[in-house]
Amino acid sequence: MGRPRAREVDPAVLAAHLEGVTRRRVGDGRGQQDPVEFTEENGYLTPSLKLWRAAIVRDFGGEMRGLYGR
């Protein structure tokens, strides 16, 4: 039988699809925050680059509970 032939794709349909994919990956802006860097200067890392759990839980505990449903 062979391989099926590729169909022509309407550019408008392709653009709409790609826009939807991008929107799902990036989000629509609601509830999105800028990423926070974990650095020694902002108190999230120790001098040996280990995580300060207390600082992270203090600042991100609500988000972590939301992720895990607790």
C-alpha positions in Angstrom: 0.0 0.0 0.0 2.8 2.4 0.7 2.9 5.5 2.8 -0.1 7.9 2.7 0.5 11.1 0.9 0.9 14.3 2.9 -2.0 16.6 2.8 -1.7 20.3 2.2 -2.1 22.3 5.4 -4.0 25.5 5.4 -1.6 28.1 6.9 -4.4 29.7 8.9 -5.2 26.3 10.5 -1.5 25.7 11.2 -1.1 29.2 12.8 -4.1 28.6 15.0 -2.8 25.3 16.2 0.7 26.7 16.9 -0.9 29.6 18.8 -2.9 27.1 21.0 0.2 25.0 21.7 2.2 28.1 22.7 -0.7 29.4 24.9 -0.8 26.0 26.7 3.0 25.9 27.2 3.4 29.5 28.3 0.0 30.1 29.9 -2.3 32.9 29.4 -0.6 35.1 32.0 -3.1 34.5 34.8 -1.4 33.2 37.8 2.0 33.2 36.1 4.9 34.6 38.0 8.4 35.4 36.9 10.8 32.6 37.8 12.7 33.1 41.1 16.4 32.4 41.1 17.7 30.5 44.1 20.8 32.4 45.1 22.9 32.8 48.2 22.1 36.5 48.1 18.3 36.1 48.3 18.7 33.5 51.1 17.6 30.3 49.2 21.1 28.8 49.0 23.8 28.2 51.6 27.4 29.1 50.8 28.0 25.5 49.7 25.0 25.8 47.3 22.6 23.6 49.3 18.9 24.7 49.6 17.7 26.5 52.7 14.5 24.5 53.1 13.0 26.8 55.8 13.3 29.9 53.5 11.8 28.0 50.5 8.9 26.6 52.5 8.3 30.0 54.1 8.1 31.7 50.7 6.7 29.0 48.5 4.8 26.7 50.9 1.3 27.7 49.6 2.3 26.9 46.1 3.8 23.6 47.1 0.7 22.6 49.0 -1.4 23.6 46.0 0.7 21.3 43.8 0.4 18.3 46.1 -3.2 19.0 47.2 -2.4 19.4 50.9 
